[in-house]
Amino acid sequence: MHTKLTIPERLKDLRVSEKRMSLQELSDATGIPSSTLGNYEKDENIDMSLGNLITLANFYNVSTDYLLCRTELRKHKNQSVSDLHLNDDAVQILTDDYYLNCSHMKIFGNS
């Protein structure tokens, strides 16, 4: 069973597991003080500035919604789909190669 991460857990996971960076290395790469980054990874009631949120999302190449644990999709492939206000399951179906191929589907009664 998949457990949903908290924002601090997601931030630490991206830094440690994916980038294999220390707080200081991340600070050097983003310009965000290491003490601020450390607070983001410790406190669930973080008060992150919009600028820092965007900087981290760009650095990790994920959406801000992913960083804020509002979605499990790291990045929406088709930005115009988000304008439709679809839930994550619908977006996943629309961007899944299986459904885009359509060779498995019977269309208009053809076999």
Secondary structure, DSSP 8 states (H G I E B T S, - for coil): ------HHHHHHHIIIIIS---HHHHHHHH---HHHHHHHHH-TT----HHHHHHHHHHHT--HHHHTTS-S-SS-S-HHHHTTT--HHHHHHHH-HHHHH-TTS--TT--
